[in-house]
Amino acid sequence: MSGFGAWLAQFTQVSGAIGDLARDAAADPDWPEGPDELETYADHLESAGASEAALEALADAWARYAAGR
């Protein structure tokens, strides 16, 4: 795993929305490996029927990830 997926994996032990997202991603065998764009991950979550809260958690996590690149 690289890019956003690898970055997100560091939060699997954190409580809160980012931790929930990280654990869900780690448990999802179809979690995208790329391309490393927000739309890739949002499309994946939407196709899996994710809640609005999950999509918001993704957007927040992506903003943190992008700020640190």
Residue, then its C-alpha position, 0 to 999 in steps of 0.5 A: m500500500s502506498g500514498f493515501g492508503a499507507w498514510l491512512a494506515q497509521f491511524t488504525q489505533v486512533s479513536g474517532a472518524i479517521g480511525d474508523l475510516a482507517r480500520d475500514a480501509a485496512a479491512d477492505p480487500d478492494w480498497p484502491e491502491g490508486p490513483d492517489e486522488l480523492e475521487t478514487y477513494a470517494d468513488h470507492l466508498e460511494s459504490a460500497g454504499a458508505s454513509e455521508a459521515a464516512l464520506e466526510a471523514l474521507a474528505d477530512a482525512w484527505a485534507r490532512y494528507a494533502a496538507g502534509r505532502 
